[in-house]
Amino acid sequence: MSLSAVLAKDAPIPIAAYSQAIKAGGFIYLSGLCGLTVDGKLVGKGDMKVQTQKILDNIKAVLDAGGSNMDKIVKVNIFVTDMSLYKQVNEVYSQVFVQHKPARSCVEVKSLPVPDALIEIEAIALE
């Protein structure tokens, strides 16, 4: 099985030793994304909805670069720093995933690698 990295110019470049995504075996495995601009600046400090929307936009950009799309996502993992804000995540998320609803998990974590990030999302999609 061959592995190939995906690099989207419309999504933030990795901040450590990882790829935005890896294509393998007919799937695209996306690394966790926080609400960062292309130049690595966090959007919406303290605003879960703004950060969630930016992440979903970044996921779309990475999938587009990998030849896939949001309708091919099969699994999403969400990490939040405050579960009391989960309703805000769902308000934004449900506007993107209206008919297609990927399998999903959500866990609360103490902190994330990006300072002041409230949420990180990773996904697996079909190519």
DRENNUTOR-60307 format. One record per atom (N, C-alpha, C): residue in one letter; x negated, y, z negated. Coordinates in steps of 0.2 Angstrom, whole numbers, padded with zeros to 4 digits, always signed. Layout:
// residues N
AXYZ;...
END
This chain:
// residues 127
M-0004-0006+0000;M+0000+0000+0000;M-0004+0006+0000;S-0003+0011+0004;S-0007+0017+0005;S-0004+0022+0000;L-0008+0027-0002;L-0006+0032-0006;L-0008+0039-0003;S-0003+0044-0003;S-0005+0050+0000;S-0002+0056-0004;A-0006+0061-0005;A-0004+0066-0009;A+0000+0071-0005;V+0005+0074-0009;V+0009+0080-0006;V+0007+0086-0009;L+0006+0091-0004;L+0004+0098-0007;L+0009+0103-0003;A+0013+0106-0007;A+0018+0111-0004;A+0015+0118-0006;K+0015+0122+0000;K+0012+0128-0001;K+0017+0133-0005;D+0024+0131-0005;D+0029+0135-0008;D+0030+0133-0015;A+0026+0129-0018;A+0026+0127-0025;A+0020+0128-0029;P+0020+0129-0035;P+0014+0130-0039;P+0008+0125-0038;I+0002+0127-0037;I-0003+0122-0037;I-0004+0119-0044;P-0006+0113-0044;P-0008+0109-0050;P-0013+0113-0054;I-0011+0113-0061;I-0015+0116-0066;I-0021+0112-0069;A-0021+0106-0067;A-0026+0101-0070;A-0027+0096-0064;A-0030+0090-0066;A-0032+0085-0062;A-0026+0080-0060;Y-0021+0083-0056;Y-0015+0079-0054;Y-0013+0082-0047;S-0009+0078-0043;S-0006+0080-0037;S+0001+0083-0039;Q+0004+0087-0034;Q+0011+0089-0035;Q+0015+0083-0034;A+0013+0078-0030;A+0017+0072-0029;A+0013+0067-0025;I+0015+0061-0026;I+0011+0055-0022;I+0016+0051-0018;K+0015+0050-0012;K+0019+0046-0008;K+0016+0039-0008;A+0021+0034-0010;A+0019+0027-0010;A+0025+0022-0010;G+0024+0017-0006;G+0029+0012-0005;G+0036+0015-0003;G+0037+0020+0001;G+0043+0022+0003;G+0046+0027-0002;F+0042+0029-0008;F+0045+0034-0013;F+0040+0040-0013;I+0043+0045-0016;I+0038+0051-0018;I+0039+0052-0025;Y+0034+0052-0029;Y+0033+0052-0036;Y+0031+0060-0037;L+0035+0064-0040;L+0034+0071-0041;L+0031+0071-0049;S+0026+0075-0049;S+0023+0076-0056;S+0028+0081-0059;G+0028+0082-0066;G+0032+0086-0070;G+0030+0093-0068;L+0036+0097-0067;L+0035+0104-0065;L+0038+0109-0070;C+0035+0114-0071;C+0038+0119-0076;C+0040+0125-0071;G+0043+0130-0074;G+0046+0136-0070;G+0041+0141-0068;L+0036+0139-0064;L+0030+0143-0062;L+0031+0145-0054;T+0029+0151-0053;T+0028+0154-0046;T+0022+0151-0043;V+0022+0152-0037;V+0016+0149-0033;V+0010+0151-0036;D+0009+0157-0038;D+0003+0159-0041;D+0002+0157-0049;G+0006+0153-0051;G+0006+0150-0058;G+0008+0154-0064;K+0013+0159-0062;K+0016+0163-0067;K+0022+0160-0069;L+0023+0160-0076;L+0030+0157-0079;L+0035+0162-0077;V+0041+0160-0075;V+0047+0164-0074;V+0051+0164-0080;G+0055+0169-0081;G+0061+0168-0086;G+0058+0166-0093;K+0053+0170-0096;K+0051+0168-0103;K+0057+0169-0108;G+0059+0163-0111;G+0064+0163-0116;G+0071+0161-0112;D+0071+0160-0106;D+0077+0159-0102;D+0078+0153-0099;M+0081+0148-0102;M+0081+0141-0099;M+0084+0141-0092;K+0090+0145-0091;K+0093+0144-0084;K+0088+0146-0079;V+0084+0152-0080;V+0080+0154-0075;V+0074+0149-0074;Q+0071+0146-0079;Q+0066+0141-0078;Q+0069+0135-0075;T+0075+0133-0077;T+0077+0127-0073;T+0078+0128-0066;Q+0081+0134-0064;Q+0082+0135-0057;Q+0076+0135-0053;K+0070+0138-0056;K+0064+0139-0053;K+0061+0132-0052;I+0062+0128-0057;I+0059+0121-0056;I+0063+0117-0051;L+0069+0118-0050;L+0073+0114-0045;L+0071+0117-0038;D+0070+0123-0038;D+0067+0126-0031;D+0060+0123-0030;N+0056+0122-0035;N+0050+0120-0033;N+0050+0112-0031;I+0054+0109-0035;I+0055+0102-0033;I+0058+0101-0025;K+0062+0105-0023;K+0064+0105-0016;K+0058+0107-0012;A+0054+0112-0014;A+0048+0113-0009;A+0044+0107-0009;V+0042+0104-0014;V+0038+0098-0014;V+0041+0092-0010;L+0047+0091-0011;L+0051+0086-0007;L+0051+0088+0001;D+0052+0094+0002;D+0052+0096+0009;D+0045+0095+0012;A+0040+0097+0008;A+0033+0096+0011;A+0031+0088+0012;G+0035+0084+0008;G+0033+0077+0008;G+0038+0073+0013;G+0042+0077+0017;G+0047+0074+0021;G+0053+0071+0018;S+0055+0074+0013;S+0061+0071+0009;S+0066+0077+0007;N+0071+0076+0003;N+0075+0081+0001;N+0079+0079-0005;M+0082+0084-0008;M+0085+0083-0015;M+0091+0077-0015;D+0094+0076-0009;D+0099+0071-0009;D+0095+0064-0009;K+0089+0063-0009;K+0085+0057-0009;K+0082+0056-0016;I+0083+0060-0021;I+0081+0059-0027;I+0085+0053-0031;V+0081+0049-0034;V+0084+0043-0037;V+0084+0043-0044;K+0079+0047-0047;K+0078+0047-0054;K+0075+0054-0056;V+0077+0057-0062;V+0075+0063-0064;V+0073+0062-0072;N+0067+0065-0074;N+0066+0065-0081;N+0065+0072-0083;I+0069+0074-0088;I+0069+0081-0091;I+0066+0081-0098;F+0061+0086-0099;F+0058+0087-0105;F+0060+0094-0107;V+0063+0095-0113;V+0065+0102-0116;V+0062+0103-0123;T+0060+0109-0124;T+0058+0110-0131;T+0063+0112-0136;D+0069+0112-0134;D+0075+0114-0138;D+0081+0111-0135;M+0083+0105-0138;M+0089+0102-0136;M+0096+0106-0136;S+0096+0111-0141;S+0102+0115-0141;S+0103+0119-0135;L+0098+0119-0130;L+0098+0123-0124;L+0100+0118-0118;Y+0101+0112-0120;Y+0103+0107-0115;Y+0109+0109-0110;K+0114+0112-0113;K+0120+0114-0110;K+0118+0119-0104;Q+0113+0123-0105;Q+0111+0128-0100;Q+0107+0125-0095;V+0104+0119-0096;V+0100+0115-0091;V+0106+0112-0086;N+0111+0109-0089;N+0116+0106-0085;N+0120+0111-0081;E+0121+0117-0084;E+0125+0122-0080;E+0121+0124-0073;V+0114+0124-0073;V+0111+0125-0067;V+0110+0119-0063;Y+0108+0113-0066;Y+0107+0107-0063;Y+0114+0105-0059;S+0119+0106-0062;S+0126+0103-0059;S+0127+0107-0053;Q+0125+0113-0052;Q+0126+0117-0046;Q+0121+0115-0040;V+0116+0111-0042;V+0112+0108-0037;V+0114+0101-0035;F+0115+0097-0040;F+0118+0091-0039;F+0125+0090-0040;V+0129+0092-0034;V+0136+0092-0035;V+0139+0085-0033;Q+0137+0082-0028;Q+0140+0076-0026;Q+0135+0070-0028;H+0129+0071-0026;H+0123+0066-0027;H+0121+0068-0034;K+0121+0062-0038;K+0119+0063-0045;K+0114+0058-0047;P+0108+0060-0047;P+0102+0055-0048;P+0103+0052-0055;A+0100+0046-0056;A+0099+0044-0063;A+0095+0049-0067;R+0096+0049-0073;R+0092+0055-0077;R+0091+0053-0084;S+0086+0055-0087;S+0084+0055-0094;S+0082+0062-0096;C+0084+0064-0103;C+0081+0070-0105;C+0079+0069-0113;V+0073+0071-0114;V+0071+0071-0121;V+0068+0077-0123;E+0068+0078-0130;E+0066+0084-0133;E+0058+0083-0135;V+0054+0088-0133;V+0047+0087-0135;V+0045+0094-0139;K+0040+0093-0143;K+0037+0098-0147;K+0035+0104-0143;S+0031+0103-0137;S+0029+0108-0133;S+0027+0105-0126;L+0026+0110-0122;L+0024+0108-0115;L+0017+0111-0113;P+0014+0108-0108;P+0007+0111-0106;P+0007+0118-0104;V+0012+0121-0102;V+0013+0128-0100;V+0015+0132-0106;P+0011+0137-0108;P+0013+0141-0114;P+0020+0144-0112;D+0025+0144-0117;D+0031+0147-0117;D+0036+0144-0112;A+0034+0138-0109;A+0039+0134-0105;A+0044+0131-0109;L+0050+0131-0107;L+0055+0128-0111;L+0057+0121-0108;I+0055+0120-0102;I+0058+0114-0099;I+0052+0112-0094;E+0052+0105-0093;E+0048+0102-0087;E+0052+0097-0084;I+0052+0096-0078;I+0056+0091-0074;I+0052+0087-0069;E+0052+0080-0070;E+0049+0076-0065;E+0054+0072-0061;A+0052+0070-0055;A+0057+0066-0051;A+0054+0061-0047;I+0058+0056-0045;I+0056+0051-0040;I+0061+0051-0034;A+0059+0051-0028;A+0064+0051-0022;A+0062+0046-0017;L+0066+0045-0013;L+0065+0041-0007;L+0062+0045-0002;E+0057+0042+0002;E+0054+0047+0008;E+0059+0048+0013;
END
